[in-house]
Amino acid sequence: MRHTALAATAVAAVLLAGCNQSATVDAETQAALDRIAIEDMVVEYYSHLGGGDAGAFDEYFTEDAVFDVNGNVATGRAEIEELYGSIGEDPSSASNQGGPFRMLLSNPVIEVDGDTATASFIWTGVGNPAIDQPPELLEQGREFDRLVKVDGEWKFSHRVVIADSGLPEGQYPEYSPRSDFGVDDLNP
């Protein structure tokens, strides 16, 4: 019931803002609005997977962000773009298996504290080889994020992505299981 009241308050605040009405938003409502903005940003981020444009990802990170994908660590936007480029070129990557590739996000846990936040999700990569075939579950794993608000937009400052299955062959050398990893293990 509390979540319904928060959502209704958040919607009312957005509608008032859209009508050019001056509205002061309390901290709880702002946190709810920020939570929605973070979830929307992560969904948009994942929509770029399978599209082959490694340059589309760097705008979601702070300048000095740390991105750890199964033990392959990149620091800063240039290295992050390079890491995505190498994953995109890996023929064993799930997004390179032919047909449309989609990521499903589930189990979001997002905690906002002013202009910082943490988030975790479970992701599932789904391949669609042909219209006359059923979808295929290609990979699944977890992600843990530390985010900051920069000029009114949420950005990843530290991100850890851990595959639990379907790890591309090119990432095996750096992989080690991290079943106990969580948002508390992220650097501030």
Secondary structure, DSSP 8 states (H G I E B T S, - for coil): -HHHHHHHHHHHHHHHHHTT------HHHHHHHHHHHHHHHHHHHHHTTTS--GGGSGGGEEEEEEEEETTEEEESHHHHHHHHHHHHH-TTSGGGSSS-EEEEEEEEEEEEETTEEEEEEEEEEEE---TTS--EEEEEEEEEEEEEEETTEEEEEEEEEEEEE---GGGGGG----TT--GGGS--
